[in-house]
């Protein structure tokens, strides 16, 4: 049975709990299709809107009432739990509907990062709500968090985006896979933790979910990394008359297109970079396509395949 790691983009989830609850039914159907085709499916996912919503709720409450602001690592853990609950429920319902005797489980996953990662010296990822300059400085003095002015809209907390080093619950994920379960893990890129004196400690950071999915696929010995996004194929000259959709990419070609700034930093670039890392370290291929085309993409009928 071919083991694959599937990284779900934000389009597979929703911005609100109700929207997500409806969207994941479609997502579950596409993922169960892959299990039916004989793939051993391990799922990673993003959590941008969800963790922002949780962080905002606590930040607003802390301004109005005697409620402490929730640490960002804990907000990430909360988002893992509720996204995982929605996904595993929808997948289990889909399995039951098709009378497939397979289980689905969510693993609340910690991802170890290097406390000396350069990202911690220069946090750039904005999270949470906007504050006035006075409010931001007051909060910074109490929490040691970093706040920056964001495009004239106010001040926001920024956190680091370190590179994932190791997945703490990897052996548990592997065991569940070998038992035949569909596993949901590294939600939102994983809860970022550092090691201090042999102990784990949560840190205020966001791990890119595509980077984390590549790390998971490498360490789990997956035979393919599948990154699902809003488009069927990777394109160059995107949204111009010269747009060209790509059926395949070598690592060399992908690196050349990166130098040409063909891929948006907030969208396709991290996906391409994650695929390059996976392919370079394993020699296997990676696939980028849409959720709706995942089955066809794995069959070689569509999508963009990245190879050595």
Helices and strands as residue ranges (DSSP letters): E 3-8, G 10-12, H 17-36, E 40-45, H 48-64, H 72-97, E 104-106, E 110-113, G 118-120, E 125-131, H 133-143, E 146-149, E 155-159, E 164-167, H 170-178, E 182-184, G 187-189, E 191-196, E 199-202, H 209-219, E 224-229, E 234-236, E 244-246, E 248-250, H 251-259, H 268-282, E 285-290, G 291-293, H 294-298, E 304-307
